[in-house]
Amino acid sequence: MLMARQGRHGATRRQPKKASVDRWLDRWLDRVVTVAVVTALVVGLSAVLAHWLL
């Protein structure tokens, strides 16, 4: 027996398209947060390494 076709899958509703400026701001913030996290990890690992070596 064939199942009826459903309109949506999953619990989340599809979001409307964002404006171009919003998408640009989201990408920019994503890039800034990624750089900040990577920088914090590098600084933290260097501090641990320096602590072990000195």
ZADOPA-820848 format. One record per atom (N, C-alpha, C): residue in three letters; x, y, z. Coordinates in steps of 0.05 Angstrom, whole numbers, padded with zeros to 5 digits, always signed. Layout:
BEGIN
AlaXYZ/...
//
This chain:
BEGIN
Met+00017-00024+00000/Met+00000+00000+00000/Met+00018+00025+00000/Leu+00012+00044-00017/Leu+00028+00069-00019/Leu+00020+00088+00003/Met+00041+00101+00014/Met+00035+00121+00035/Met+00029+00148+00022/Ala+00013+00164+00035/Ala+00006+00190+00025/Ala+00031+00208+00027/Arg+00034+00226+00008/Arg+00057+00244+00008/Arg+00053+00265+00030/Gln+00074+00270+00045/Gln+00072+00290+00066/Gln+00087+00315+00058/Gly+00076+00337+00068/Gly+00088+00363+00060/Gly+00114+00369+00073/Arg+00117+00363+00099/Arg+00141+00370+00113/Arg+00153+00345+00125/His+00179+00345+00129/His+00193+00324+00143/His+00207+00336+00167/Gly+00205+00324+00190/Gly+00219+00334+00214/Gly+00202+00354+00229/Ala+00213+00364+00251/Ala+00197+00382+00268/Ala+00202+00411+00262/Thr+00223+00418+00247/Thr+00229+00446+00243/Thr+00215+00456+00218/Arg+00205+00480+00220/Arg+00192+00492+00197/Arg+00214+00506+00179/Arg+00208+00508+00154/Arg+00227+00521+00136/Arg+00227+00551+00141/Gln+00251+00562+00144/Gln+00253+00591+00150/Gln+00251+00606+00124/Pro+00238+00630+00125/Pro+00237+00647+00101/Pro+00265+00656+00093/Lys+00268+00663+00068/Lys+00294+00673+00058/Lys+00301+00699+00073/Lys+00326+00701+00081/Lys+00335+00725+00095/Lys+00344+00745+00074/Ala+00345+00770+00083/Ala+00354+00791+00065/Ala+00384+00788+00060/Ser+00394+00799+00039/Ser+00422+00796+00032/Ser+00441+00806+00054/Val+00434+00829+00067/Val+00450+00840+00088/Val+00451+00821+00112/Asp+00429+00809+00118/Asp+00428+00790+00141/Asp+00446+00766+00136/Arg+00445+00756+00111/Arg+00462+00732+00105/Arg+00491+00740+00106/Trp+00498+00764+00096/Trp+00525+00774+00097/Trp+00534+00777+00126/Leu+00517+00788+00143/Leu+00524+00792+00171/Leu+00528+00765+00185/Asp+00510+00746+00179/Asp+00513+00719+00191/Asp+00539+00706+00183/Arg+00547+00708+00157/Arg+00572+00696+00149/Arg+00596+00710+00162/Trp+00594+00737+00164/Trp+00616+00752+00176/Trp+00619+00745+00205/Leu+00596+00744+00220/Leu+00598+00736+00248/Leu+00608+00708+00252/Asp+00600+00690+00234/Asp+00609+00662+00235/Asp+00639+00661+00232/Arg+00650+00677+00213/Arg+00678+00678+00208/Arg+00693+00689+00232/Val+00682+00711+00244/Val+00695+00723+00267/Val+00696+00704+00291/Val+00674+00690+00296/Val+00673+00671+00318/Val+00692+00648+00313/Thr+00694+00638+00289/Thr+00712+00617+00283/Thr+00741+00625+00287/Val+00748+00649+00278/Val+00776+00659+00282/Val+00781+00662+00312/Ala+00762+00673+00327/Ala+00766+00677+00356/Ala+00770+00650+00370/Val+00754+00630+00363/Val+00757+00604+00376/Val+00783+00591+00370/Val+00791+00592+00344/Val+00817+00580+00337/Val+00840+00594+00350/Thr+00839+00621+00351/Thr+00860+00637+00365/Thr+00861+00629+00395/Ala+00838+00627+00408/Ala+00838+00620+00436/Ala+00850+00592+00441/Leu+00843+00573+00423/Leu+00855+00546+00425/Leu+00885+00547+00422/Val+00895+00561+00402/Val+00924+00563+00397/Val+00938+00576+00421/Val+00927+00598+00431/Val+00939+00611+00454/Val+00939+00593+00479/Gly+00916+00579+00483/Gly+00915+00561+00506/Gly+00934+00538+00504/Leu+00936+00526+00480/Leu+00955+00504+00477/Leu+00984+00513+00479/Ser+00990+00537+00469/Ser+01017+00548+00472/Ser+01024+00553+00502/Ala+01004+00563+00517/Ala+01009+00567+00545/Ala+01014+00541+00560/Val+00999+00521+00554/Val+01004+00495+00567/Val+01031+00484+00559/Leu+01038+00486+00533/Leu+01064+00476+00524/Leu+01087+00491+00537/Ala+01084+00518+00539/Ala+01104+00534+00552/Ala+01107+00527+00581/His+01084+00522+00594/His+01085+00515+00623/His+01100+00488+00627/Trp+01096+00469+00609/Trp+01109+00444+00611/Trp+01139+00446+00606/Leu+01146+00463+00586/Leu+01174+00464+00578/Leu+01191+00482+00596/Leu+01179+00502+00609/Leu+01195+00521+00625/Leu+01195+00514+00654/
//
